[in-house]
């Protein structure tokens, strides 16, 4: 699918006007005003780097027919905080002006707000979302926990998305282009070696593997690795591992350090975790 190198912000479709007509049907309590599109400066912290050409044209046609209702948000220097997709669609639709709300504040406040506004968009792909979180962490020295609180998300969600940036660039590009899903990517992360990650990535594409099938392949790889790395071990622990692996249908590792023992059960997807929990609770 063709893409155009434009930023993308809020994905809401907002009626405005076509051509050079004055704004119509704009709520009177928004505090919005009209400004020339040419005066609005691009947002340097826009997570979306590309935009689907067909969808952009669809939005432009809708704006021609119905206009815009929800204003864009800019700062006092006319830098865009939110609404990049609408801005580009309005430009394609031939509008000269768009409704905006000017939001005052310090540069750092607007910068943080701009990033947060954009990473909350549902139309970002996982890599763009991860880059937005990373930007918040680097630019403002925020911890993952603080980023999670600002965005109203679980910390584990932030951590898991950020891990995608550890993947080779080729795989990150594949995620952006929807060659593989986020579920596939999380399974690939189960391999520590970049070369092996790329190998599994290419296999997924070549064989059009589902997430479930990919998880099964990774499981076999990890079991083989475990067999190669196995050292002299208490036979009772090995027997316990084999028993649990047979029952749970996944790799299990049992270790003992003095009086403390540990059982590690591996899973590669949310569905597999649910299945394992179901087997454990059923047998209890």
N, C-alpha and C positions, 0 to 999 in steps of 0.2 A: 504494500500500500504506500503511495507516495506521501512524503512528509515535507513540510516547509520549516525552515529554521526560524521559528518564532517562539517567543515565550508564551506560556499559557497560565492564566490565573483562575479566577472563579469561573466555574463552568455553567453557572445559572444562566438561563436564557431570559433576557430582560427586554421587554418591548421599549423601543424608543421611536424615533421618527425616521422617515426615509428622506433622502435628498437634503435640502437645506431648510426644511420646515422648522418651526420652533417646537420646543419640547411639548409633548402633549401627554396627558394622563400621568404626569409625574406627581407623586404624593407631595402635598404642600408641607408636610412636617419632616421631610428628610433633610432640609437645610442644603439642598443641592443647588448648584448653579451650572450654567453651561460654559465650557471653555473650548477653544479651538484644539482639535486633535494634534495639530502641529506644535502646540505649546507643551504637550505632555511628554515628559522624559521617560525613557524605558526604565524598568526595574532591574537593577544589576543583580538582585538576589532571587530572581525567578527560577524555581526548581525545574520547570518544564523547559527543555531546550528545543524541542521540536513539536510541531503541531500537525495533526492529520489534515491534509489539504481538503479532502472531501467534507469532513465535519465542519471545518472553518467556513467553507462556502455555504453549507447548509445554514449555519448560524447567520451568515451575512444575508442570505435570502430571507430568513425569518425576520431579521431586523428591518429589511426593506419593507416587508409586508406588515409588521406589527409594531415596530419601534422598540425603544428601550424603556424599562420601568425602574430598575434598580441602578442607582448611580455607581460609577467607578469611584475608587478612593485614591486620593493623591495627598502628598504633603505640601507644605507651604512653598516648597521650591518646584512644585508641579511634577515631582517624581512619582511615578505610579506605585501605589502600595498593593492594590488588588484590582483585578479586572482586565488583565492583559488580553485574554481571549476575546472579550467583548470589544476591546479597543481595536484589535486587528480586524475583527469582523466588521466593525463600524467603518473602518477605513476602506475595506473592500466593498462595502455597501455604498460608498460614495458620500458618507456623512462628513461634514466639515467640523461639526461640534458634537460633543457628548456631555451628558450630565455627570457632574462629579461632586463629591463631598471632600472638602479640604480639611484634613485632619492635622491640627497643630501638634507640636511636641518636639523634643530633642531629636537630633539626628539618630542617636543610638536607639531611642525608643521606637522611632518609625522603622528603623532597620530591623529590629527584633520583631515588631508587629508585622512587618512585610513578610518576613520569612514564615512566621507562624500562620498568617493568613493563607499563604500559598501551600504549605505542607499539609494543611487540613483539607485541601481539595481532593475530591474522590477520583478525579480523572488523572492523577499522577500515577506513573508506573512505579513499581517498587524501588527501582534504582534512584529515580528522581526524589522519591519520598525519603530514602536513606540519605541522599545528599543534602536534603533540607535539614534533617536532624543533625547531620554532621556539621553543617554550617552554623547551627545554633550553638553547638558545643564548642566549636573553634572560635567563633567571633565573640561569644559572650562568656566563655569559660564555664558553661553550664555542665552539670553532671547529667548522666542519662536519667537519673531520678527526677531532677528538676525539669528536664525537657518533657518527661512523661506527665508531670503535674501541670505544666503550662498547656499541654495539649489534651489533657483529660484522658490519657491512655495508660495502660499498664507498662511498668518499666520493662517487663519481658518483651513486650511488643517492640519497643524502641531498640532493645538489644538485638533481637532477632533480625530486624530490618537492617540495622547497621552492619551486621555480619555479612550481608550480601556484598558490601564494598570490599570484602577480603577476597572475593572471587577474581579470577583473571579477567582482564578487560574484555576479552572476546566473549566470555560468558555474560558479563554485565550487559554488553551490547545485545546479546541474544535475548536477555530478559526485556530490555527496552523495546526490541522489535517483536516481542511476543512469540519468539521461536520456542521458548520454554516458559513454564509458569513459575511463580514464586515457590510453589510446592516442589517442583523439580529442583530448583536452586537450593532449597534447604537440605534436600537429600544429598546433592553434590557436595555441600559443605561437610558432610560426614567423612569425606576424604581429605586428609591433610595436605597431600601432595598436589601441587598445581597441575602437573603433567597428567596425573590420574584424573583430576577434576575435569580437565579438558577432554580426556578420553571418554569419560562417561557422558559429558555434555554432547559430544559429537555422536555418540551411540544413540542417545535419546532422540536427536533430530533425524538421524539416518533411518532408525527403525520406528520412529513415531511412537515412542514408549509412553505409556500412561505413568502417572505419579506412582501408582501402586506397583506396576511392573519395575519401575526404576528402583523403588525401595527394596524389592526382592533381589535385584541385581546387587545393590549395595550390601545387602545382608550376606550374600554369598561371598562377596569380596572380603568383608570383615571377618567372616568365619574362617576363610582360608588364611587370612593374615594372622588370626589368633592361633591357628594350628601351627604355623611356621614359628611363631614367637613363644609357644608354650615351653616352659621350663619344668624342671623337676618340681612336682607339686604333690601335696597330700592327696592320695587316691580318693579319700572321702569327699574332698572338695570337688575333684574332677567328676565324681559320680553325681554329686549334687547339681553341678552345672549341666551335665548331660540330661538329667531328669527334668530340670526346669526348662531347658531349651526344647525338649520334646513336648512338654505341656504347653509352653507359651509360644512356641514357634518363632523364637527370636534368640539372638545371642545373649547369653547370661554369663557373668563373671563373678565368681565367689572368691573372696580373699580374706585372709586373717592376719592380724597384726597383734600378737600377744593375745589378750582376752577379747579384743574387739574384732568382730567379723563384719564384712560388708557384702551385699549382693547388688550387683549392677545389672539392670535389665535395659537393653537397648531397644529403641523404637525409632522409626524414620518418618512418621507422619501422624497427624492427629487421629486418623482413622485407626492406625495400628495401635496407638496408645489406648484408645477406647476398647479395642478388642482384647488387649492384654489385661486391662482393668476388669473387663467383664469375666475373663477366665479366672482371675484371682478371686474376685468377690463371689463367683459362682461356687468355687471350691471351698470357700470358708464357711 
